[in-house]
Amino acid sequence: GAHINPAVTVGLLANGAEEYAEGVPVTLLTTLVYFVAQLIGAFLGAVATWLAYRQHFDATESPDSQLAVFSTAPGIRAKGWNLVTEIIGTFVLVFVIIMFGNTPLDLGPLPVALLVVGIGASLGGPTGYAINPARDLGPRIAHALLPIKGKGSSDWGYSWVPVVGPLVGGALAGLTAAAYA
């Protein structure tokens, strides 16, 4: 099922899917397991990145540059508009993924990867396009916990935008795609 994104999980849930993947029924337990696994995976990926680039982090004097490795940040901090951008980008991602699933073709991951690149090229500027709550929250938690030399704030005041926006966008995409089924 390649569930690395809670917004996709929420989209499938809102779409009325019976299974997340073959043999994995949509239940409260499987949904929570997916969310926890997605967050842990993102956290561990951030820790691995920090370990691989530790000397670079130690040599970097800008706390903002360090945080940018771990989390997204807006080009212009306007949380309401940043939220709208995350909703739109994630809506497009999840809607297209669900609609791909309704075709007889087995397209695989390449079209989704190209879709993510397209979303980034078109909507990445305003928010850094998290379009995945785990991608932002897991690494942001890692940033807060890791002993990074010279690090600054983990910017918790903004952290809700790349979590709430994708979850709302995913849910709206699932509901919209259900109308086309």
Stockholm file with secondary structure:
# STOCKHOLM 1.0

chainA/1-181         GAHINPAVTVGLLANGAEEYAEGVPVTLLTTLVYFVAQLIGAFLGAVATWLAYRQHFDATESPDSQLAVFSTAPGIRAKGWNLVTEIIGTFVLVFVIIMFGNTPLDLGPLPVALLVVGIGASLGGPTGYAINPARDLGPRIAHALLPIKGKGSSDWGYSWVPVVGPLVGGALAGLTAAAYA
#=GR chainA/1-181 SS CCCCCHHHHHHHHHHTCSEEETTEECCHHHHHHHHHHHHHHHHHHHHHHHHHTHHHHHHCCCHHHHHHHHSCCCSSCCHHHHHHHHHHHHHHHHHHHHHHHTSSSCCCSHHHHHHHHHHHHHHHHHHCCCCCHHHHHHHHHHHHHSCCTTCCCCCTTTTTHHHHHHHHHHHHHHHHHHHHC
#=GC SS_cons         CCCCCHHHHHHHHHHTCSEEETTEECCHHHHHHHHHHHHHHHHHHHHHHHHHTHHHHHHCCCHHHHHHHHSCCCSSCCHHHHHHHHHHHHHHHHHHHHHHHTSSSCCCSHHHHHHHHHHHHHHHHHHCCCCCHHHHHHHHHHHHHSCCTTCCCCCTTTTTHHHHHHHHHHHHHHHHHHHHC
//
